[in-house]
Amino acid sequence: MQLGKSLSRFFLLFLLSLPLLGAGPAKAPEKAAARHDVLYVCNCGDACACSSASLKPGACSCGKALAWSHVVKVEGANALVCSCAEGCICKVDPKDASMCACGHTLKKVSLKGTGTYFCNCGGSCACNTLANAPGKCGCGMDLKKAD
C-alpha cells in the first residue's frame, strides 16, 4: 500500500513538472528575427561565377535559388560565410581558418554591388553585422555601404 502512495505522488509530481521541461531560452523564431549576420548566397558550385548575394531569400542571377548562410568574418568588402544548417551560429575553426567550426568550408563572397551595409572594423571584422540601411554595427562603428 505504501508503494502505491509513493508511485502516485511521484506520478503527480512528474505531471506537475511537465510544463517546466518545455521552458528554456527564447524561441527560435524570435532569435532568428534578431540575427544580423544572415546572407543568402549563390550555391551553384565553384564553376558558377554569378556571385549573387542578398539579405533576403531569392534567386541568383544564374536562376538558381539563393542559399542561407551566415557571415563569420568580413575582410574588406568580402564576407566569409558558412553554409551550414539554417540557424547555425558557428565561428571560424580555430585550427583551420578556411573552415567553419561546424566542418563546412568557408566561402568568400563579395559584397560589392549588393547595396548591403556591413561592419568593417579596420579591414577585418568579426562583428558580422549586415543591414539594408545605414546604422551601427555591434562594435559601435558606422556601417559601410558596399558599392
Backbone as CSV, one residue per row, in Angstrom:
resi,resn,N_x,N_y,N_z,CA_x,CA_y,CA_z,C_x,C_y,C_z
1,MET,0.823,-1.189,0.000,0.000,0.000,0.000,0.874,1.263,0.000
2,GLN,1.941,1.242,0.796,2.854,2.379,0.871,3.504,2.630,-0.487
3,LEU,3.860,1.560,-1.199,4.461,1.681,-2.520,3.491,2.347,-3.487
4,GLY,2.231,2.029,-3.415,1.216,2.633,-4.284,1.097,4.125,-4.061
5,LYS,1.148,4.568,-2.780,1.072,6.004,-2.468,2.309,6.733,-2.996
6,SER,3.478,6.090,-2.852,4.720,6.699,-3.338,4.696,6.865,-4.851
7,LEU,4.234,5.842,-5.542,4.132,5.933,-7.001,3.133,7.000,-7.417
8,SER,2.029,7.100,-6.713,1.021,8.116,-7.031,1.591,9.513,-6.854
9,ARG,2.335,9.719,-5.759,2.943,11.033,-5.509,3.983,11.355,-6.596
10,PHE,4.803,10.365,-6.932,5.802,10.551,-7.965,5.140,10.927,-9.285
11,PHE,4.102,10.214,-9.663,3.396,10.472,-10.913,2.799,11.873,-10.913
12,LEU,2.204,12.271,-9.782,1.614,13.605,-9.680,2.694,14.679,-9.818
13,LEU,3.830,14.510,-9.142,4.926,15.475,-9.259,5.459,15.527,-10.684
14,PHE,5.550,14.372,-11.319,6.004,14.314,-12.704,5.076,15.120,-13.608
15,LEU,3.772,14.919,-13.460,2.802,15.644,-14.294,2.873,17.147,-14.054
16,LEU,3.055,17.538,-12.792,3.138,18.964,-12.484,4.421,19.595,-13.024
17,SER,5.482,18.798,-13.200,6.756,19.349,-13.684,6.843,19.401,-15.207
18,LEU,5.926,18.764,-15.933,5.994,18.758,-17.398,6.058,20.147,-18.016
19,PRO,5.243,21.109,-17.574,5.349,22.444,-18.190,6.728,23.070,-18.028
20,LEU,7.419,22.732,-16.933,8.752,23.291,-16.709,9.781,22.714,-17.657
21,LEU,9.583,21.496,-18.115,10.538,20.866,-19.024,10.608,21.589,-20.357
22,GLY,9.519,22.210,-20.779,9.496,22.930,-22.053,10.022,24.341,-21.934
23,ALA,10.189,24.832,-20.715,10.687,26.193,-20.525,12.161,26.232,-20.887
24,GLY,12.602,27.348,-21.390,14.010,27.460,-21.758,14.287,28.815,-22.343
25,PRO,15.371,28.939,-23.134,15.736,30.214,-23.734,14.693,30.676,-24.746
26,ALA,14.913,31.847,-25.298,13.980,32.435,-26.266,13.670,31.477,-27.401
27,LYS,12.491,31.592,-27.926,12.055,30.720,-29.018,12.868,31.001,-30.272
28,ALA,13.026,29.987,-31.099,13.839,30.102,-32.311,13.387,31.234,-33.232
29,PRO,12.078,31.413,-33.512,11.687,32.494,-34.414,12.090,33.873,-33.905
30,GLU,12.021,34.084,-32.585,12.428,35.372,-32.046,13.928,35.575,-32.211
31,LYS,14.704,34.522,-31.993,16.149,34.615,-32.184,16.482,34.881,-33.645
32,ALA,15.810,34.192,-34.547,16.087,34.335,-35.975,15.839,35.763,-36.431
33,ALA,14.799,36.397,-35.896,14.478,37.761,-36.289,15.567,38.736,-35.850
34,ALA,16.282,38.406,-34.795,17.305,39.296,-34.261,18.662,39.124,-34.938
35,ARG,18.813,38.137,-35.790,20.101,37.893,-36.436,20.453,39.019,-37.395
36,HIS,21.716,39.358,-37.437,22.212,40.415,-38.311,23.358,39.919,-39.180
37,ASP,23.565,38.597,-39.212,24.688,38.020,-39.934,24.267,37.082,-41.058
38,VAL,22.979,37.050,-41.384,22.480,36.126,-42.402,22.634,36.736,-43.792
39,LEU,23.179,35.953,-44.699,23.361,36.371,-46.088,22.958,35.205,-46.985
40,TYR,22.112,35.479,-47.956,21.711,34.459,-48.930,22.656,34.574,-50.117
41,VAL,23.295,33.463,-50.465,24.334,33.479,-51.493,24.082,32.414,-52.551
42,CYS,24.702,32.626,-53.694,24.636,31.646,-54.773,25.341,30.379,-54.305
43,ASN,24.706,29.264,-54.550,25.272,27.999,-54.126,25.350,27.044,-55.316
44,CYS,25.718,27.598,-56.471,25.751,26.816,-57.712,27.027,26.009,-57.876
45,GLY,27.988,26.214,-56.996,29.246,25.482,-57.100,30.384,26.370,-57.557
46,ASP,31.573,25.842,-57.520,32.775,26.608,-57.847,32.821,27.071,-59.300
47,ALA,32.180,26.351,-60.201,32.212,26.704,-61.620,31.336,27.917,-61.930
48,CYS,30.415,28.239,-61.045,29.495,29.355,-61.283,30.176,30.674,-60.914
49,ALA,30.021,31.670,-61.741,30.661,32.967,-61.499,29.647,34.078,-61.232
50,CYS,28.388,33.734,-60.955,27.387,34.796,-60.799,27.570,35.564,-59.493
51,SER,28.092,34.958,-58.436,28.422,35.621,-57.172,27.272,36.429,-56.587
52,SER,26.047,35.993,-56.747,24.897,36.709,-56.189,24.886,36.607,-54.673
53,ALA,24.451,37.694,-54.025,24.297,37.727,-52.570,23.193,38.704,-52.223
54,SER,22.412,38.384,-51.202,21.287,39.219,-50.806,20.990,39.018,-49.327
55,LEU,20.354,40.016,-48.716,19.928,39.879,-47.326,18.594,39.140,-47.228
56,LYS,17.963,38.896,-48.375,16.667,38.214,-48.403,16.750,36.990,-49.310
57,PRO,15.906,35.990,-49.051,15.861,34.838,-49.961,15.460,35.293,-51.359
58,GLY,15.869,34.559,-52.354,15.544,34.900,-53.741,16.288,33.987,-54.684
59,ALA,16.546,34.495,-55.862,17.240,33.705,-56.883,18.553,34.382,-57.274
60,CYS,19.516,33.546,-57.643,20.794,34.032,-58.176,20.547,34.657,-59.541
61,SER,21.500,35.426,-60.017,21.400,35.957,-61.374,21.458,34.824,-62.393
62,CYS,21.962,33.647,-61.968,22.002,32.492,-62.866,20.710,31.679,-62.809
63,GLY,19.749,32.109,-61.971,18.439,31.480,-61.929,18.193,30.485,-60.814
64,LYS,19.213,30.030,-60.129,19.023,29.069,-59.046,18.702,29.798,-57.742
65,ALA,18.112,29.088,-56.794,17.743,29.683,-55.504,18.982,30.044,-54.694
66,LEU,18.922,31.195,-54.040,19.993,31.581,-53.125,19.920,30.686,-51.893
67,ALA,21.071,30.371,-51.315,21.148,29.505,-50.141,21.420,30.321,-48.884
68,TRP,20.791,29.925,-47.780,21.019,30.553,-46.479,22.466,30.322,-46.068
69,SER,23.084,31.348,-45.537,24.419,31.228,-44.952,24.542,32.293,-43.873
70,HIS,25.584,32.217,-43.103,25.815,33.289,-42.126,27.275,33.708,-42.173
71,VAL,27.472,34.996,-41.958,28.806,35.593,-42.027,29.568,35.265,-40.746
72,VAL,30.785,34.786,-40.902,31.638,34.523,-39.747,32.756,35.557,-39.624
73,LYS,33.002,36.294,-40.735,34.040,37.325,-40.713,33.921,38.175,-41.972
74,VAL,34.257,39.453,-41.854,34.293,40.347,-43.007,35.729,40.821,-43.169
75,GLU,36.241,40.694,-44.387,37.588,41.164,-44.723,37.450,42.128,-45.882
76,GLY,37.689,43.408,-45.616,37.472,44.420,-46.646,36.001,44.429,-47.013
77,ALA,35.684,44.254,-48.306,34.288,44.187,-48.754,33.889,42.745,-49.068
78,ASN,34.640,41.794,-48.522,34.335,40.378,-48.723,33.846,39.760,-47.419
79,ALA,32.775,38.998,-47.516,32.254,38.277,-46.357,32.681,36.822,-46.451
80,LEU,33.167,36.278,-45.360,33.437,34.845,-45.275,32.196,34.229,-44.654
81,VAL,31.531,33.354,-45.416,30.261,32.788,-44.961,30.359,31.283,-44.803
82,CYS,29.552,30.780,-43.888,29.425,29.344,-43.682,28.025,28.956,-44.141
83,SER,27.942,27.908,-44.923,26.654,27.471,-45.464,26.130,26.254,-44.718
84,CYS,26.306,26.268,-43.404,25.840,25.161,-42.581,24.312,25.204,-42.451
85,ALA,23.771,24.420,-41.581,22.320,24.343,-41.403,21.754,25.691,-40.966
86,GLU,20.592,26.041,-41.506,19.953,27.308,-41.166,19.776,27.409,-39.656
87,GLY,20.178,28.548,-39.111,20.098,28.769,-37.676,21.420,28.574,-36.957
88,CYS,22.402,27.998,-37.627,23.701,27.730,-37.012,24.389,29.045,-36.639
89,ILE,25.181,29.012,-35.607,25.911,30.208,-35.172,27.405,29.915,-34.996
90,CYS,27.927,28.995,-35.814,29.330,28.607,-35.678,30.270,29.766,-36.022
91,LYS,31.507,29.591,-35.712,32.573,30.576,-35.941,33.632,29.959,-36.851
92,VAL,34.669,30.723,-37.141,35.808,30.205,-37.894,36.492,29.147,-37.034
93,ASP,36.872,28.043,-37.643,37.568,26.970,-36.938,38.923,27.499,-36.478
94,PRO,39.216,27.466,-35.190,40.490,27.993,-34.698,41.703,27.206,-35.210
95,LYS,41.493,25.989,-35.686,42.599,25.167,-36.185,42.790,25.300,-37.683
96,ASP,41.758,25.796,-38.408,41.827,25.917,-39.860,40.972,27.102,-40.298
97,ALA,41.614,28.219,-40.639,40.904,29.459,-40.975,40.086,29.371,-42.267
98,SER,40.197,28.263,-42.992,39.403,28.105,-44.219,38.114,27.324,-43.960
99,MET,37.888,26.955,-42.699,36.743,26.123,-42.342,35.916,26.764,-41.225
100,CYS,34.630,26.418,-41.204,33.767,26.758,-40.065,34.053,25.739,-38.966
101,ALA,33.745,26.097,-37.755,33.902,25.157,-36.644,32.972,23.958,-36.806
102,CYS,31.890,24.108,-37.599,30.945,23.005,-37.808,31.415,22.049,-38.911
103,GLY,32.542,22.360,-39.573,33.110,21.443,-40.559,32.903,21.823,-42.011
104,HIS,32.148,22.868,-42.307,31.941,23.301,-43.689,33.082,24.230,-44.125
105,THR,33.368,24.219,-45.413,34.366,25.123,-45.973,33.780,26.525,-46.045
106,LEU,34.555,27.522,-45.627,34.107,28.910,-45.722,34.126,29.351,-47.174
107,LYS,33.157,30.162,-47.533,33.068,30.694,-48.891,33.273,32.203,-48.823
108,LYS,34.101,32.742,-49.714,34.328,34.191,-49.771,33.321,34.778,-50.756
109,VAL,32.551,35.752,-50.283,31.514,36.382,-51.087,31.762,37.886,-51.104
110,SER,31.823,38.461,-52.290,31.996,39.906,-52.412,30.665,40.603,-52.120
111,LEU,30.719,41.627,-51.293,29.524,42.416,-51.004,29.385,43.584,-51.975
112,LYS,30.398,43.822,-52.810,30.368,44.924,-53.779,29.186,44.758,-54.724
113,GLY,28.489,45.858,-54.948,27.368,45.857,-55.877,26.059,45.348,-55.281
114,THR,26.073,44.911,-54.027,24.847,44.401,-53.415,24.041,45.493,-52.726
115,GLY,24.676,46.636,-52.439,23.993,47.700,-51.701,23.866,47.390,-50.222
116,THR,24.470,46.305,-49.788,24.419,45.889,-48.381,25.312,46.778,-47.531
117,TYR,24.825,47.121,-46.354,25.642,47.839,-45.379,26.266,46.788,-44.471
118,PHE,27.554,46.980,-44.166,28.255,45.980,-43.364,29.236,46.647,-42.429
119,CYS,29.609,45.917,-41.400,30.598,46.404,-40.456,31.974,45.961,-40.944
120,ASN,32.911,46.884,-40.916,34.276,46.573,-41.321,35.213,47.306,-40.371
121,CYS,35.448,46.704,-39.241,36.266,47.305,-38.179,37.745,47.301,-38.571
122,GLY,38.165,48.228,-39.357,39.578,48.358,-39.691,40.125,47.282,-40.614
123,GLY,39.342,46.806,-41.562,39.852,45.870,-42.557,39.456,44.430,-42.325
124,SER,39.338,43.998,-41.086,38.923,42.633,-40.778,38.062,42.675,-39.530
125,CYS,36.851,42.161,-39.629,35.892,42.349,-38.560,35.128,41.063,-38.259
126,ALA,34.856,40.832,-36.994,34.057,39.671,-36.600,32.734,40.097,-35.969
127,CYS,32.345,41.378,-36.119,31.026,41.813,-35.636,29.931,41.176,-36.489
128,ASN,30.234,40.985,-37.776,29.344,40.289,-38.712,27.968,40.935,-38.858
129,THR,27.917,42.243,-38.781,26.652,42.942,-38.904,26.393,43.312,-40.358
130,LEU,25.239,42.899,-40.869,24.779,43.240,-42.213,23.428,43.927,-42.090
131,ALA,23.155,44.885,-42.971,21.869,45.582,-42.941,21.550,46.116,-44.326
132,ASN,20.285,46.460,-44.534,19.879,47.042,-45.811,19.750,48.558,-45.725
133,ALA,20.151,49.138,-44.589,20.081,50.584,-44.387,21.242,51.014,-43.485
134,PRO,21.600,52.302,-43.505,22.676,52.777,-42.630,22.342,52.510,-41.165
135,GLY,23.364,52.389,-40.345,23.178,52.165,-38.917,24.516,51.894,-38.260
136,LYS,24.475,51.306,-37.093,25.675,50.986,-36.323,25.852,49.475,-36.275
137,CYS,27.098,49.045,-36.202,27.358,47.614,-36.038,27.527,47.305,-34.559
138,GLY,27.720,46.041,-34.250,27.815,45.590,-32.871,28.914,46.268,-32.074
139,CYS,29.991,46.706,-32.733,31.097,47.338,-32.030,30.915,48.852,-31.902
140,GLY,29.821,49.383,-32.485,29.537,50.814,-32.380,29.949,51.643,-33.588
141,MET,30.710,51.059,-34.521,31.117,51.798,-35.721,29.933,51.952,-36.676
142,ASP,30.026,52.959,-37.542,29.010,53.120,-38.578,29.148,52.009,-39.604
143,LEU,28.001,51.510,-40.082,28.024,50.523,-41.147,28.478,51.189,-42.431
144,LYS,29.186,50.448,-43.256,29.714,50.933,-44.537,28.886,50.318,-45.655
145,LYS,28.556,51.104,-46.668,27.784,50.587,-47.790,28.704,49.929,-48.811
146,ALA,28.332,48.738,-49.225,29.084,48.032,-50.260,28.591,48.536,-51.603
147,ASP,29.406,49.384,-52.249,29.015,49.948,-53.552,29.361,49.030,-54.676
